[in-house]
Structure formats: structure tokens, C-alpha cells
Amino acid sequence: MNKGKAATALAVAVALLALAALAVLPQPERSPYETHEVPAAAEGTATETRETGGGIDWDALPASAVAWVRVPGTTVDYPIVRGRPESPDFYLTHDAGGGRSAWGAPYIDAGCAEGTESPLVIVYGHHMSDGTMFAPLARYSSRGFAEGHRTIRVYTREKEIELEVFAVDVVDASSEGKRTDFADAAALDAYLGDKLSRCEVVLEEPAGVAQAWAFATCSYQTSNSRTVVYAKEVEEWDSRPSE
């Protein structure tokens, strides 16, 4: 892929995280989310998760919540909503229920037309000064942290997905674009290959990836840096109750 096409990479930035300054200012309000550390991934955890459905009460969540993300060994444990095409940055300043909040809500890029089924699912979240939301993801720019936290779990109303981090990129938001459309698996594979050639941390060079996830948040290597964590599916199972 040439540099012109590479310029259409992830848009972690100018438009969709333009309000990132909220993350570093003192917050007079309280976070709408409970914060706790997700137990580190251990043998047997996946089996238990299958049996309990992750303990997520979907009926108690607003319809806007299309998924849930957990990163074992961190405090990342939040619902994910889908970005609104008519107002792509709405969830920068509103929680999952649509209420005004400086914490916002992790959300899928509005350009990901198939939502959680998109070839590349881009999820944005704030890096809050209190260490909540996607703040822990900025630590993935350290190889040691990335190697010790490769597991990311995503839950939807129909299934549970175990992801494995394979690369981490630190980008300058002022010069990065985004790409959310891919004609086929080969196009996604070529895109990921190009990204890997420029990533800060590469843990694996996967080939033939049918779907990838990219979790993006502000980081402070420079005034406009963003950390993007790339992960691929390693296991999936149906979580709907059997009839």
C-alpha cells in the first residue's frame, strides 16, 4: 500500500477526539461508571465466562449499548455504543444512556457500517485524568505492558469474543486519517500489513485476518498523540441461552 493510501489510516484524532482536552481537566461531576480492576486473565477464566455470559445484564443497559469490553489486569470494563452518523462525536460528551458526561462512552466509529461485524471495528474512548475509561490503553505503547496484557474480551448480546493484541501504534492525530471500508479480506490484510511496518510495538504479524479491532485513546507523547491497540479474534462462542 502506498503512502497516499496509508494516509487514510485511523482517525483517532482531530474530528472524533477533538474534545480530548476534557480528559485532562479537573472534573466537577462524578463518573457515571463503576470503576474496578478486571481480574487478570488466567487458566479457566474463559470457561467460566462462557457459563456466566460475563455477568452482563443486557436488559439493564440502554439499547444504544451494542457491546461490552473488558481488558483483564486493567480497569477497562465498559459498555460500547455505536457512533451516530448524524453526530459522530456525540459520545465524546455523553454517556451510554445519552446523558451529558465528560467521561463520554466508548463508541464504535460511525463509519464502521456493520458495527461490531465490520472488517475493522474502531473503538474510541477518553483518557481521563482520574485513570478511568481507556486511560490504561495508553500503556500499551510499552512492549512489556503489551506482552502482559494481550487478552481483550468483547461481549455482544449474541456472542462473546476473545481478542489477542498483536500490535500497538502511536500516531499524530493531526496527520492521521481513517479507513473503515474494505472491499474484501485481502484489502484488510494489506492495510494491516502496511500498519505493522510502522507500529511502535509489534507482537505478532498475523496473516489472513478476517476481522480486526482497533481501540484508540489519547496519549501524551506529544500534545496530539493517540495510542491505537490492534487486536484479532482468537476465539468466539454463542452466548445466547439455549432453548
N, C-alpha and C positions, 0 to 999 in steps of 0.2 A: 504493500500500500504506500502511495507517495505521500509527501509531506502535506500536500494540499488536502488530501482526504483525511490525513491524521489530524488536521486542524479541526475536523468535525468530531473530535473525541468527546469526552464527558463534559457536560456543562454544569459543573458543580458550582457555578460561580455567579458571575455578575448579575444575571437576572434573577435566578432562583434562590440565591443566598445573599441577595443584596442587603438584607436586613441582619446580616451576621453580627453587626455591632451590638445587637441585643444580647448576645451571648457573653459579652464581657462587661456589661454594665450591672451595677447593683440592682437586684430585682426586689421591688417592694411587695410583690404578690407572692403567693405560695404556689409551688409546683402542683399541677393537677394530677401528678402521677406518684405512686408509691415507689420509693427507691430502696433497693436491696441488692445484694450481690447474688448472682446466679451461681449455684454450686458448680465447681469445675467439672469438666467432662471426665467421666470415669467409666470403667468397665461395668456394663449392666444398666447404665443410665438410659441408653436408647430403648432398651426393652421396657423399662418402667414407663418411659414417655409414651410408648405405643399403647400401653394399658390404660393410662390415665388421660390421654389426649392433651397432655401438657397442663392439665388443670385449668384450662381457659374456659370461662363461662361466656360463650359467644352471645347468649341471649341477653346478657347484661351490657354488651357493647353496642355502640351505635352502628347502624347499618353501613356507615362510611368506613368502618374498620374491615379491611379485606384480608389482613394477615396479622401475624404477631412475630416479633423477632426476639431471640434470646442469644446472648453470647456468654457461654459458660466461663466463669472466672472474672466476670466484669459485672457492672450494674446495668448493662443494656438488656432491658426486659420491657418492651413496649409494643402497643398496637401500631399497625401500619395502615395508613389510609391511602386512597388513590387521589393523586393530584387532579384538580378541576381544570379542564381545558379552558373554560371561560375566565378563570382566575388562578393561573399556575402557581402563584406564590401565596395562596390563601393560607395554607397550613404552616407557613413561617410564623404566623401571628395568631393562630387559632389551634385549639386542641382537637383531639379526635372527634369530640362531640360538636364541634363548631363554635365553642365558646372562646372568647378573646383570651389569649395567653401568650406571654413572652416565650414560653417553652415550646410553643407550637406543637407539632406532631410529626413523627417520621412519616414521610409520604413518598409514594412512587411518582416519578416524573410523569407529568400529564402526557408526554409524548410517547410513553410506553402503551401503545394502543390496546394490547392484550392484557394489561395489568400484570398480575403475578405469572401469567403464562407467556409474557413477552420474551423474545430471544435474549435480550439483555434487560434485566429489571434494575433500574437505577433508583435507589432509595436515599433520600436526603434527610438529615437530622441535624439539629443545632448542637454546637459545642458550648454548653453552658458553663459559666464561671463557677458554679457550685459542683461541677464534675458530673452532672447528670446528662440525660439524653445521649447523644452519640459522642460525648467527650472522650470516653475510653478508646474509641476507634482511632483517634489521632495517635495513640501509642503504637499502632501497627507499623508506623514508619521505622520502628526499631526492630531489626531482624529477630532478636531474642524474644521480644513480646509476641511477634507474629508467629514464630515457631511454637510458642507455648499456648497459643490461643487460636488454633486453626479451625476449630469447630464453631459453626454458627447454625442455629436451628430456626427454621421458619415454619410457622403453622398457618394454615388457612382453615376455612370452615369444612373443607373436604379432605385435606391431606396434611401430612407432616413431612417436612423435607430436612434432611441433614446436609448442610453445605460444608465444604472444606476450602479454606482460604488458600489461594495459590499465588497471589501477587498483591503488591501494595504500591500505589503511585502517589506522589506528592506533586500537585500541579499548581500552576499560577492561574488563578481564576480569570485574570484579565486577558489571557491569551488562549484559553481552552474553549472549545465549542462543545457540542454534544452530538451524539448519534444514537438514535433509538430505533431506526428501521434497518432491517437486514433482509435481503431477498431470500436467503437460504442459509443453511448451516455453514456452508463454505465461506460465505461472506462474514459471518460472525467469527469463524475460525481465523480468517485473515486479519480481521480487526484486532482480535485478542493477541495474535502473534505480533502485530505491529506495536501494540501497547506494551507487551512484555519486553520488547527491545529497549524500552525507555523507562521502565518501572524502577523505583528505588529498591524494592525488595522483591525477589522472585524466588518462591519456594518450590515451584514446580512449573513445567512448561507443558500444560495439557494440550492434547490434540483431539479434534472431533467432539468438542463440547457443544451439546445441543442447546443448552441454556446457561447463562451466567448471571450472577447478581453482582451489583456494584453498590457498596454502601459508602456514602460521601458525607464528610463533615468538615468544618473549618479547622485549620491547624495554624500554628503561628511561627512557622519557619520564616515567613515573610508576612507583611501586612495583608496579603491577599492569597495565602496558600490554602489549599484544600487537600485533605487526605482521602484517597479512594481505595477501598478494600475490595478486591475482586475474589469471588468465591464460585465454586462449581458444585453441582449436586453430586453426592456420592451415594445417597440412599433416599428412598421415598416410600411412603406407605399410606394407605387409605385409613383415615381416622374416623370415618362415619360409622355409627353404631350399626351392627349387622341386624337385619330384620328376621 
